[in-house]
């Protein structure tokens, strides 16, 4: 966003439905027991610590990004469309 002349106003929030990922990102001591992860995955914790990113939990049922990342059943698709403010258009 800085390249588009929009300076950042604090940390960019990442809303996750994976509580383990949030715990790893926020807890640096947890990394000592996760030596088997590739070093590039440890960068998340560094960027959370530097306030580049903030991590927040969102229940899976409220995860709006799911419509863009996986196929959803009809009811789940309709729920996400409502969360996004999308409505069906009447037939002409």
Secondary structure, 3 states (H helix, E strand, C coil): CHHHCCCCCCCEEEEECCHHHHHHHHCHHHHHHCCCCCHHHHHHHHHHHCCCEEEEECCHHHCCCHHHHCCCCHHHHHHHHHHCCCCCCCCC
